[in-house]
Amino acid sequence: MIFLTTEQKILDKTPLDNNLLSANLKPAIILAQKINVLNLCGDRLLDKIYSDIQNNTLSGNYKTLVDDHLTDMVVYWSVYYALNDLLAKISNRGLQFENSENSTSADLATYRELRSNFRNIAETFSERATDWLWKNSSLFPEFELCSNTGEVPGNINTKYFGGLQL
């Protein structure tokens, strides 16, 4: 998997503890890329970006898109998704809440407020990325709003669509 950001960038840009384990963030980064970035960019554009990153040839408008827009999206959506895993762990004993001798767990209201704040920040960065990509869509021949090949096309709408529209 090619990542659009690093765990260290997430720790630097957010109030997460610097001692947070990588295993807590990687699944969230993957979710943010597979849900939010893919929904915005579509398969073709995202494949082009991944290919350029893997070949160390990311440059120009593609680098601007990643560095100035997609990275912040991934950072804050990753924290939003990671908060579930940080609140509780699922193990063979069932759902377990994390606890420490030196701290107390936050209550559910605080957790919901924190999660809501990160969602608002992530949606703001998503809207900025959407607006920028829309205004500059002619710079990215791989970006398309519809597809008949079975690939996920780019989606300028940031809200999820349930599939039925009257």
MDTraj code that builds the backbone (N, CA, C; nanometers):
import mdtraj as md
import numpy as np

residues = "MET ILE PHE LEU THR THR GLU GLN LYS ILE LEU ASP LYS THR PRO LEU ASP ASN ASN LEU LEU SER ALA ASN LEU LYS PRO ALA ILE ILE LEU ALA GLN LYS ILE ASN VAL LEU ASN LEU CYS GLY ASP ARG LEU LEU ASP LYS ILE TYR SER ASP ILE GLN ASN ASN THR LEU SER GLY ASN TYR LYS THR LEU VAL ASP ASP HIS LEU THR ASP MET VAL VAL TYR TRP SER VAL TYR TYR ALA LEU ASN ASP LEU LEU ALA LYS ILE SER ASN ARG GLY LEU GLN PHE GLU ASN SER GLU ASN SER THR SER ALA ASP LEU ALA THR TYR ARG GLU LEU ARG SER ASN PHE ARG ASN ILE ALA GLU THR PHE SER GLU ARG ALA THR ASP TRP LEU TRP LYS ASN SER SER LEU PHE PRO GLU PHE GLU LEU CYS SER ASN THR GLY GLU VAL PRO GLY ASN ILE ASN THR LYS TYR PHE GLY GLY LEU GLN LEU".split()
xyz = np.array([
    [0.0840, -0.1186, 0.0000],
    [0.0000, 0.0000, 0.0000],
    [0.0879, 0.1242, 0.0000],
    [0.0529, 0.2176, -0.0828],
    [0.1245, 0.3446, -0.0897],
    [0.0466, 0.4457, -0.0064],
    [0.1175, 0.5147, 0.0807],
    [0.0538, 0.6097, 0.1707],
    [0.0777, 0.7528, 0.1238],
    [-0.0266, 0.8361, 0.1336],
    [-0.0167, 0.9765, 0.0947],
    [0.0363, 1.0636, 0.2081],
    [0.0482, 1.0061, 0.3256],
    [0.1050, 1.0773, 0.4399],
    [0.1773, 0.9759, 0.5266],
    [0.2452, 1.0254, 0.6269],
    [0.3164, 0.9375, 0.7200],
    [0.2539, 0.9490, 0.8585],
    [0.2827, 0.8505, 0.9407],
    [0.2340, 0.8582, 1.0787],
    [0.2913, 0.9815, 1.1480],
    [0.4164, 1.0138, 1.1177],
    [0.4796, 1.1289, 1.1826],
    [0.4097, 1.2589, 1.1454],
    [0.3673, 1.2732, 1.0198],
    [0.2935, 1.3942, 0.9804],
    [0.1623, 1.4040, 1.0558],
    [0.0965, 1.2908, 1.0763],
    [-0.0289, 1.2919, 1.1527],
    [-0.0022, 1.3360, 1.2956],
    [0.1032, 1.2824, 1.3558],
    [0.1368, 1.3190, 1.4932],
    [0.1786, 1.4656, 1.5033],
    [0.2466, 1.5165, 1.4005],
    [0.2908, 1.6567, 1.4018],
    [0.1755, 1.7549, 1.3836],
    [0.0743, 1.7181, 1.3048],
    [-0.0346, 1.8104, 1.2713],
    [-0.1542, 1.8010, 1.3649],
    [-0.1555, 1.7021, 1.4523],
    [-0.2711, 1.6808, 1.5390],
    [-0.2261, 1.6695, 1.6840],
    [-0.3190, 1.6764, 1.7777],
    [-0.2808, 1.6656, 1.9189],
    [-0.2631, 1.5216, 1.9682],
    [-0.2472, 1.4265, 1.8770],
    [-0.2263, 1.2886, 1.9190],
    [-0.0911, 1.2752, 1.9895],
    [-0.0853, 1.1850, 2.0850],
    [0.0365, 1.1591, 2.1605],
    [0.1445, 1.1042, 2.0678],
    [0.2657, 1.1567, 2.0800],
    [0.3766, 1.1131, 1.9941],
    [0.4169, 0.9682, 2.0178],
    [0.3740, 0.9093, 2.1266],
    [0.4077, 0.7701, 2.1557],
    [0.3048, 0.6727, 2.1004],
    [0.2102, 0.7231, 2.0239],
    [0.1065, 0.6382, 1.9665],
    [0.1693, 0.5358, 1.8724],
    [0.1267, 0.4130, 1.8837],
    [0.1841, 0.3071, 1.8018],
    [0.1383, 0.3173, 1.6565],
    [0.2283, 0.2820, 1.5673],
    [0.1991, 0.2838, 1.4243],
    [0.0797, 0.1945, 1.3905],
    [0.0650, 0.0838, 1.4625],
    [-0.0461, -0.0088, 1.4363],
    [-0.1817, 0.0565, 1.4607],
    [-0.1849, 0.1637, 1.5388],
    [-0.3108, 0.2336, 1.5627],
    [-0.3474, 0.3287, 1.4487],
    [-0.2493, 0.3711, 1.3707],
    [-0.2753, 0.4699, 1.2656],
    [-0.2843, 0.4112, 1.1250],
    [-0.2072, 0.3092, 1.0945],
    [-0.2045, 0.2575, 0.9573],
    [-0.3419, 0.2133, 0.9064],
    [-0.4214, 0.1385, 0.9842],
    [-0.5546, 0.1023, 0.9334],
    [-0.6420, 0.2255, 0.9055],
    [-0.6255, 0.3291, 0.9857],
    [-0.7032, 0.4514, 0.9658],
    [-0.6580, 0.5262, 0.8406],
    [-0.5278, 0.5275, 0.8134],
    [-0.4761, 0.5911, 0.6915],
    [-0.5306, 0.5179, 0.5692],
    [-0.5295, 0.3862, 0.5755],
    [-0.5813, 0.3068, 0.4641],
    [-0.7293, 0.3383, 0.4408],
    [-0.8068, 0.3455, 0.5484],
    [-0.9488, 0.3797, 0.5349],
    [-0.9680, 0.5177, 0.4729],
    [-0.8936, 0.6159, 0.5212],
    [-0.9062, 0.7520, 0.4689],
    [-0.8768, 0.7570, 0.3192],
    [-0.7756, 0.6825, 0.2759],
    [-0.7413, 0.6817, 0.1340],
    [-0.8440, 0.6044, 0.0517],
    [-0.8876, 0.4897, 0.1026],
    [-0.9804, 0.4067, 0.0259],
    [-1.1219, 0.4619, 0.0241],
    [-1.1586, 0.5392, 0.1240],
    [-1.2943, 0.5950, 0.1272],
    [-1.2946, 0.7382, 0.0744],
    [-1.2226, 0.8264, 0.1400],
    [-1.2353, 0.9690, 0.1121],
    [-1.1567, 1.0153, -0.0095],
    [-1.0321, 0.9729, -0.0214],
    [-0.9511, 1.0179, -0.1353],
    [-0.9991, 0.9515, -0.2639],
    [-1.0288, 0.8218, -0.2578],
    [-1.0791, 0.7532, -0.3769],
    [-1.2125, 0.8120, -0.4211],
    [-1.2984, 0.8469, -0.3264],
    [-1.4268, 0.9076, -0.3598],
    [-1.4084, 1.0405, -0.4329],
    [-1.3067, 1.1144, -0.3944],
    [-1.2816, 1.2438, -0.4591],
    [-1.2117, 1.2272, -0.5938],
    [-1.1041, 1.1523, -0.5977],
    [-1.0182, 1.1469, -0.7165],
    [-1.0612, 1.0447, -0.8208],
    [-1.1195, 0.9353, -0.7763],
    [-1.1508, 0.8264, -0.8678],
    [-1.0310, 0.7354, -0.8867],
    [-1.0571, 0.6178, -0.9422],
    [-0.9527, 0.5165, -0.9598],
    [-0.8370, 0.5618, -1.0478],
    [-0.8688, 0.6193, -1.1625],
    [-0.7632, 0.6504, -1.2597],
    [-0.6654, 0.7549, -1.2069],
    [-0.7180, 0.8623, -1.1498],
    [-0.6304, 0.9672, -1.0977],
    [-0.5512, 0.9165, -0.9779],
    [-0.6153, 0.8435, -0.8895],
    [-0.5449, 0.7924, -0.7720],
    [-0.4386, 0.6897, -0.8118],
    [-0.4678, 0.6053, -0.9101],
    [-0.3668, 0.5107, -0.9592],
    [-0.2468, 0.5834, -1.0177],
    [-0.2715, 0.6919, -1.0884],
    [-0.1628, 0.7731, -1.1451],
    [-0.0771, 0.8317, -1.0330],
    [-0.1419, 0.8841, -0.9292],
    [-0.0688, 0.9424, -0.8162],
    [0.0132, 0.8347, -0.7458],
    [-0.0477, 0.7186, -0.7187],
    [0.0251, 0.6090, -0.6535],
    [0.1441, 0.5637, -0.7372],
    [0.1247, 0.5530, -0.8675],
    [0.2327, 0.5122, -0.9564],
    [0.3473, 0.6130, -0.9523],
    [0.3134, 0.7418, -0.9561],
    [0.4175, 0.8457, -0.9512],
    [0.4927, 0.8435, -0.8181],
    [0.4207, 0.8206, -0.7086],
    [0.4865, 0.8140, -0.5778],
    [0.5791, 0.6931, -0.5725],
    [0.5319, 0.5796, -0.6200],
    [0.6116, 0.4573, -0.6173],
    [0.7372, 0.4706, -0.7033],
    [0.7260, 0.5384, -0.8166],
    [0.8399, 0.5564, -0.9066],
    [0.9214, 0.6811, -0.8754],
    [0.8829, 0.7508, -0.7683],
    [0.9509, 0.8738, -0.7261],
    [0.9511, 0.9790, -0.8368],
    [0.8377, 0.9895, -0.9083],
    [0.8262, 1.0865, -1.0174],
    [0.7105, 1.1839, -0.9956],
    [0.6566, 1.1906, -0.8744],
    [0.5459, 1.2824, -0.8465],
    [0.5957, 1.4257, -0.8599],
    [0.5320, 1.5029, -0.9482],
    [0.5777, 1.6398, -0.9712],
    [0.4642, 1.7248, -1.0266],
    [0.4910, 1.8518, -1.0379],
    [0.3972, 1.9457, -1.0997],
    [0.2633, 1.9528, -1.0286],
    [0.1567, 1.9533, -1.1096],
    [0.0211, 1.9667, -1.0556],
    [-0.0171, 1.8494, -0.9664],
    [0.0334, 1.7315, -0.9969],
    [0.0035, 1.6133, -0.9151],
    [0.0652, 1.6279, -0.7760],
    [0.1870, 1.6799, -0.7702],
    [0.2524, 1.7028, -0.6412],
    [0.1784, 1.8099, -0.5629],
    [0.1334, 1.9138, -0.6308],
    [0.0552, 2.0182, -0.5650],
    [-0.0735, 1.9615, -0.5078],
    [-0.1428, 1.8787, -0.5857],
    [-0.2667, 1.8167, -0.5394],
    [-0.2413, 1.7335, -0.4139],
    [-0.1373, 1.6520, -0.4158],
    [-0.1078, 1.5658, -0.3011],
    [-0.0612, 1.6477, -0.1811],
    [0.0402, 1.7317, -0.2009],
    [0.1012, 1.8042, -0.0889],
    [0.0098, 1.9099, -0.0274],
    [-0.0624, 1.9823, -0.1110],
    [-0.1420, 2.0946, -0.0607],
    [-0.2867, 2.0595, -0.0289],
    [-0.3354, 1.9454, -0.0764],
    [-0.4777, 1.9157, -0.0582],
    [-0.5050, 1.7759, -0.0035],
    [-0.4534, 1.6737, -0.0677],
    [-0.4881, 1.5377, -0.0259],
    [-0.4242, 1.4979, 0.1068],
    [-0.3036, 1.5451, 0.1334],
    [-0.2359, 1.5080, 0.2580],
    [-0.3154, 1.5526, 0.3797],
    [-0.3619, 1.6766, 0.3809],
    [-0.4412, 1.7245, 0.4953],
    [-0.5718, 1.6476, 0.5086],
    [-0.6320, 1.6139, 0.3953],
    [-0.7526, 1.5312, 0.3988],
    [-0.7239, 1.3992, 0.4685],
    [-0.6178, 1.3325, 0.4257],
    [-0.5836, 1.2015, 0.4814],
    [-0.5484, 1.2127, 0.6300],
    [-0.4762, 1.3160, 0.6677],
    [-0.4367, 1.3333, 0.8079],
    [-0.5599, 1.3372, 0.8984],
    [-0.6542, 1.4248, 0.8669],
    [-0.7669, 1.4441, 0.9588],
    [-0.8728, 1.3345, 0.9477],
    [-0.8930, 1.2775, 0.8285],
    [-0.9826, 1.1623, 0.8205],
    [-0.9204, 1.0435, 0.8929],
    [-0.7895, 1.0302, 0.8894],
    [-0.7226, 0.9204, 0.9591],
    [-0.7441, 0.9298, 1.1095],
    [-0.7310, 1.0484, 1.1641],
    [-0.7555, 1.0648, 1.3077],
    [-0.9013, 1.0337, 1.3394],
    [-0.9923, 1.0807, 1.2552],
    [-1.1347, 1.0528, 1.2747],
    [-1.1599, 0.9023, 1.2811],
    [-1.1030, 0.8276, 1.1886],
    [-1.1220, 0.6822, 1.1874],
    [-1.0460, 0.6144, 1.3011],
    [-0.9287, 0.6651, 1.3363],
    [-0.8477, 0.6024, 1.4409],
    [-0.9098, 0.6169, 1.5795],
    [-0.9893, 0.7187, 1.6005],
    [-1.0470, 0.7407, 1.7334],
    [-1.1288, 0.6209, 1.7805],
    [-1.1942, 0.5513, 1.6899],
    [-1.2682, 0.4309, 1.7302],
    [-1.1738, 0.3259, 1.7875],
    [-1.0614, 0.3050, 1.7203],
    [-0.9664, 0.2046, 1.7665],
    [-0.8951, 0.2484, 1.8943],
    [-0.8823, 0.3785, 1.9132],
    [-0.8164, 0.4269, 2.0336],
    [-0.9090, 0.4207, 2.1548],
    [-1.0394, 0.4245, 2.1311],
    [-1.1364, 0.4175, 2.2408],
    [-1.1471, 0.2764, 2.2961],
    [-1.1525, 0.1782, 2.2086],
    [-1.1717, 0.0404, 2.2519],
    [-1.1022, -0.0549, 2.1555],
    [-1.0705, -0.1705, 2.2050],
    [-1.0080, -0.2754, 2.1239],
    [-1.1022, -0.3943, 2.1167],
    [-1.1029, -0.4592, 2.0019],
    [-1.1809, -0.5816, 1.9863],
    [-1.0824, -0.6974, 1.9942],
    [-1.1049, -0.7851, 2.0882],
    [-1.0157, -0.8995, 2.1059],
    [-1.0981, -1.0266, 2.1182],
    [-1.0300, -1.1373, 2.1441],
    [-1.1037, -1.2622, 2.1584],
    [-1.1902, -1.2639, 2.2848],
    [-1.1728, -1.1674, 2.3713],
    [-1.2557, -1.1534, 2.4911],
    [-1.3714, -1.0564, 2.4696],
    [-1.3809, -1.0009, 2.3519],
    [-1.4871, -0.9056, 2.3218],
    [-1.4351, -0.7634, 2.3144],
    [-1.5234, -0.6688, 2.3282],
    [-1.4890, -0.5268, 2.3224],
    [-1.4317, -0.4838, 2.4565],
    [-1.3117, -0.4252, 2.4533],
    [-1.2454, -0.3842, 2.5764],
    [-1.2034, -0.2390, 2.5661],
    [-1.2275, -0.1641, 2.6725],
    [-1.1864, -0.0252, 2.6779],
    [-1.0446, -0.0167, 2.7325],
    [-0.9661, 0.0732, 2.6728],
    [-0.8289, 0.0932, 2.7168],
    [-0.8294, 0.1633, 2.8523],
    [-0.7311, 0.1296, 2.9347],
    [-0.7203, 0.1896, 3.0664],
    [-0.5727, 0.2017, 3.1013],
    [-0.5402, 0.2975, 3.1841],
    [-0.4032, 0.3189, 3.2249],
    [-0.4002, 0.3497, 3.3734],
    [-0.2890, 0.3184, 3.4383],
    [-0.2749, 0.3489, 3.5801],
    [-0.2595, 0.4985, 3.6033],
    [-0.2052, 0.5702, 3.5052],
    [-0.1721, 0.7110, 3.5232],
    [-0.2745, 0.8063, 3.4625],
    [-0.3842, 0.7546, 3.4123],
    [-0.4828, 0.8429, 3.3509],
    [-0.6220, 0.7851, 3.3696],
    [-0.7190, 0.8682, 3.3379],
    [-0.8571, 0.8215, 3.3437],
    [-0.9149, 0.8287, 3.2029],
    [-1.0047, 0.7392, 3.1737],
    [-1.0673, 0.7377, 3.0416],
    [-1.1641, 0.8541, 3.0274],
    [-1.1722, 0.9058, 2.9062],
    [-1.2679, 1.0127, 2.8776],
    [-1.4082, 0.9530, 2.8711],
    [-1.5055, 1.0332, 2.9046],
    [-1.6426, 0.9843, 2.8954],
    [-1.6887, 0.9873, 2.7495],
    [-1.8009, 0.9235, 2.7226],
    [-1.8506, 0.9096, 2.5857],
    [-1.8850, 1.0448, 2.5228],
    [-1.9336, 1.1394, 2.6011],
    [-1.9673, 1.2727, 2.5482],
    [-1.8419, 1.3442, 2.4988],
    [-1.7340, 1.3327, 2.5741],
    [-1.6076, 1.3947, 2.5330],
    [-1.5561, 1.3300, 2.4053],
    [-1.5645, 1.1974, 2.3985],
    [-1.5237, 1.1241, 2.2791],
    [-1.6041, 1.1698, 2.1573],
    [-1.7349, 1.1810, 2.1721],
    [-1.8202, 1.2240, 2.0600],
    [-1.7869, 1.3658, 2.0155],
    [-1.7600, 1.4541, 2.1112],
    [-1.7241, 1.5920, 2.0779],
    [-1.5913, 1.5960, 2.0020],
    [-1.4952, 1.5205, 2.0493],
    [-1.3646, 1.5151, 1.9834],
    [-1.3770, 1.4588, 1.8427],
    [-1.4515, 1.3513, 1.8303],
    [-1.4704, 1.2887, 1.6981],
    [-1.5424, 1.3851, 1.6032],
    [-1.6414, 1.4551, 1.6543],
    [-1.7146, 1.5523, 1.5732],
    [-1.6227, 1.6651, 1.5264],
    [-1.5353, 1.7104, 1.6142],
    [-1.4412, 1.8161, 1.5765],
    [-1.3476, 1.7702, 1.4654],
    [-1.2952, 1.6484, 1.4776],
    [-1.2064, 1.5981, 1.3723],
    [-1.2815, 1.5758, 1.2422],
    [-1.4060, 1.5354, 1.2502],
    [-1.4863, 1.5194, 1.1285],
    [-1.5075, 1.6552, 1.0604],
    [-1.5356, 1.7584, 1.1381],
    [-1.5537, 1.8926, 1.0819],
    [-1.4264, 1.9416, 1.0139],
    [-1.3129, 1.9190, 1.0771],
    [-1.1853, 1.9597, 1.0175],
    [-1.1609, 1.8815, 0.8890],
    [-1.1832, 1.7495, 0.8936],
    [-1.1621, 1.6649, 0.7755],
    [-1.2537, 1.7068, 0.6612],
    [-1.3790, 1.7372, 0.6922],
    [-1.4724, 1.7810, 0.5876],
    [-1.4310, 1.9148, 0.5283],
    [-1.3752, 2.0027, 0.6106],
    [-1.3268, 2.1315, 0.5596],
    [-1.2129, 2.1098, 0.4601],
    [-1.1163, 2.0256, 0.4964],
    [-1.0061, 1.9973, 0.4036],
    [-1.0555, 1.9232, 0.2799],
    [-1.1552, 1.8386, 0.2955],
    [-1.2131, 1.7685, 0.1806],
    [-1.2802, 1.8664, 0.0852],
    [-1.3525, 1.9618, 0.1396],
    [-1.4171, 2.0634, 0.0555],
    [-1.3142, 2.1476, -0.0185],
    [-1.2078, 2.1861, 0.0499],
    [-1.1014, 2.2634, -0.0156],
    [-1.0388, 2.1835, -0.1290],
    [-1.0114, 2.0560, -0.1038],
    [-0.9533, 1.9705, -0.2080],
    [-1.0496, 1.9552, -0.3246],
    [-1.1768, 1.9380, -0.2942],
    [-1.2793, 1.9242, -0.3977],
    [-1.2865, 2.0497, -0.4832],
    [-1.2917, 2.1648, -0.4188],
    [-1.2991, 2.2918, -0.4915],
    [-1.1768, 2.3112, -0.5809],
    [-1.0586, 2.2820, -0.5258],
    [-0.9365, 2.3003, -0.6033],
    [-0.9326, 2.2051, -0.7212],
    [-0.9689, 2.0784, -0.6979],
    [-0.9669, 1.9803, -0.8064],
    [-1.0689, 2.0153, -0.9132],
    [-1.1850, 2.0619, -0.8727],
    [-1.2884, 2.1016, -0.9679],
    [-1.2401, 2.2180, -1.0548],
    [-1.1805, 2.3190, -0.9914],
    [-1.1329, 2.4364, -1.0656],
    [-1.0159, 2.4023, -1.1577],
    [-0.9410, 2.2995, -1.1226],
    [-0.8218, 2.2632, -1.1991],
    [-0.8334, 2.1256, -1.2642],
    [-0.9539, 2.0792, -1.2853],
    [-0.9753, 1.9443, -1.3389],
    [-0.9126, 1.9257, -1.4771],
    [-0.8997, 2.0332, -1.5531],
    [-0.8400, 2.0216, -1.6863],
    [-0.6910, 1.9865, -1.6798],
    [-0.6283, 2.0030, -1.5631],
    [-0.4866, 1.9706, -1.5464],
    [-0.4630, 1.8212, -1.5255],
    [-0.5718, 1.7461, -1.5037],
    [-0.5611, 1.6045, -1.4707],
    [-0.6441, 1.5225, -1.5680],
    [-0.5833, 1.4750, -1.6767],
    [-0.6602, 1.3988, -1.7755],
    [-0.7185, 1.2690, -1.7186],
    [-0.6629, 1.2191, -1.6086],
    [-0.7134, 1.0955, -1.5478],
    [-0.8397, 1.1193, -1.4654],
    [-0.8686, 1.2439, -1.4351],
    [-0.9851, 1.2765, -1.3529],
    [-1.1090, 1.2781, -1.4405],
    [-1.2079, 1.1984, -1.4009],
    [-1.3323, 1.1938, -1.4768],
    [-1.4489, 1.1849, -1.3800],
    [-1.5607, 1.2407, -1.4205],
    [-1.6776, 1.2420, -1.3335],
    [-1.7708, 1.1243, -1.3569],
    [-1.7506, 1.0504, -1.4651],
    [-1.8315, 0.9313, -1.4887],
    [-1.7450, 0.8273, -1.5583],
    [-1.7828, 0.7022, -1.5399],
    [-1.7029, 0.5936, -1.5961],
    [-1.7952, 0.4800, -1.6363],
    [-1.7665, 0.4187, -1.7494],
    [-1.8421, 0.3011, -1.7904],
    [-1.7539, 0.1765, -1.7898],
    [-1.6362, 0.1871, -1.7231],
    [-1.5420, 0.0754, -1.7207],
    [-1.5463, -0.0021, -1.5900],
    [-1.6321, 0.0371, -1.4983],
    [-1.6382, -0.0300, -1.3697],
    [-1.5466, 0.0308, -1.2657],
    [-1.4651, 0.1276, -1.3065],
    [-1.3785, 0.1961, -1.2110],
    [-1.4596, 0.3011, -1.1367],
    [-1.4118, 0.3382, -1.0183],
    [-1.4770, 0.4439, -0.9422],
    [-1.4382, 0.5772, -1.0039],
    [-1.5354, 0.6536, -1.0544],
    [-1.5010, 0.7847, -1.1081],
    [-1.4825, 0.8844, -0.9950],
    [-1.4188, 0.9965, -1.0246],
    [-1.4086, 1.1020, -0.9256],
    [-1.5470, 1.1539, -0.8919],
    [-1.5649, 1.1986, -0.7705],
    [-1.6951, 1.2446, -0.7259],
    [-1.6793, 1.3817, -0.6626],
    [-1.7315, 1.4829, -0.7254],
    [-1.7201, 1.6176, -0.6725],
    [-1.8075, 1.6356, -0.5486],
    [-1.9161, 1.5581, -0.5351],
    [-1.9987, 1.5651, -0.4151],
    [-1.9220, 1.5075, -0.2980],
    [-1.9170, 1.5809, -0.1861],
    [-1.8463, 1.5305, -0.0692],
    [-1.9379, 1.4497, 0.0208],
    [-2.0654, 1.4536, -0.0001],
    [-2.1592, 1.3785, 0.0830],
    [-2.1810, 1.2410, 0.0236],
    [-2.2090, 1.1451, 0.1086],
    [-2.2330, 1.0095, 0.0619],
    [-2.3728, 0.9989, 0.0049],
    [-2.3884, 0.9197, -0.0984],
    [-2.5145, 0.9044, -0.1682],
    [-2.5613, 0.7624, -0.1498],
    [-2.6866, 0.7453, -0.1085],
    [-2.7399, 0.6141, -0.0785],
    [-2.7780, 0.5332, -0.2003],
    [-2.7864, 0.5925, -0.3172],
    [-2.8103, 0.5175, -0.4378],
    [-2.9475, 0.5341, -0.4999],
    [-3.0412, 0.5946, -0.4294],
    [-3.1756, 0.6105, -0.4841],
    [-3.2088, 0.7591, -0.4878],
    [-3.2445, 0.8074, -0.6051],
    [-3.2781, 0.9479, -0.6185],
    [-3.4056, 0.9586, -0.7019],
    [-3.5002, 1.0303, -0.6518],
    [-3.6271, 1.0475, -0.7233],
    [-3.6362, 1.1839, -0.7858],
])
top = md.Topology()
chain = top.add_chain()
for i, resn in enumerate(residues, 1):
    res = top.add_residue(resn, chain, resSeq=i)
    for name in ("N", "CA", "C"):
        top.add_atom(name, md.element.get_by_symbol(name[0]), res)
traj = md.Trajectory(xyz[None], top)
